[in-house]
Amino acid sequence: MEFIRPELLILIPILNVLGVGIKGAKFFSDERIPIVLGACGIFLATSYMFAFVTEYTWLKGIFTGIVQGVLVTGVSVYGHQIFKQTGKSNKKSNIDEN
């Protein structure tokens, strides 16, 4: 986790909740939810970089915001998929045992 700035780790559960909300509201098809979350993650991380980090130039701030947004979105979506896939395998093994 040393690649993600510690203060941006809060975006991971925020993006998870946002993804669940988008899925429940049926705004987008399931295939587009990771793309929407990626755009939101990039926007939020870049906004943070400009609002609170003063050691970067504007170009480096944009680049860092994009990279950090992609990283937190990747962890969020990947973590969600692991949770879903683990749940499916647990259900399948419970059915096989009965």
N, C-alpha and C positions, 0 to 999 in steps of 0.2 A: 504493500500500500504506500510505499514511499514515492511513487510516481504521482499520486493524487495529493494535492494540497490538503492538509488535515481539516482546514476550515470549510472545504468544499464537500467533505464526506456527508454532510447533512443533505446534500442534493440526492443521494442514493434513495433514501426512503421517500423523499418528496416525489421523485420521479416514479417510484413504485406506486404510490397513492394516485398520482396523476394518471398513470397507465391503467390502473383498475377503474378509475372514474371514466376515462375515455372509453374503455371497453364496455362498461355498464351503460353508458349513455348512447352507444351505437353511433357516434359521430363519424367514425372512420372504420374501414374494414380492419380486421385483425392484422393483415399483412402490413398495414401502414402505421400501426401504433409505434413500432420501434423508430421509424423515421420521424414521427411527430415528437416522440420523447427525445430523440437526438437533437432536434432543433430547439426544443425547450431547454435541454441540458446545456447546449452551446450558448444560448441566449442568457441563461442564468449565470453560468460561469463567467462569461465575458462581462456581464453587468457587474458582477462582483469584482472582477479584476480592475475595472475602471473606477468603481466606487471606493474600494478600500485599499488597493495596492498602488502605492505611488512610486515604486522603484522601477517601473517599466515605462518605456516609451509607448506611444499609442499603437504602433505596429506590433511590438512585442506583446503588448497587452491583448491585442486581438488574437494573435497566434496562440498565446498561452491559454486564453479563454476557450478557443476552439478545441485545443488538445485536452484541456481539463474537462470540457463538456462532453467530448467523445468518451473519455475514460470513465466518468461517473455514469454516463448512460450505458456504456458497455457493462459495467459492474451491475447496474440495476437490472438490465434486461437479461443478462446471463444468469444472475442470481435467481431471478423469477423463473427462468426456464429450468434451472436445476431443481428448484422447489416443485415445479409442476411435474417434471419427469420422475422425480423421486416419489412423488405421491402416486403416480400411475403405476410404478413398479411395486409399491407397497400394496396397492389395491389388487393388482394382479396376483401377487404371491398369496394374499389372504384368500382370494377366490380359489387358487390352486390347492390350498391346504384343506378347504372344506370339501 
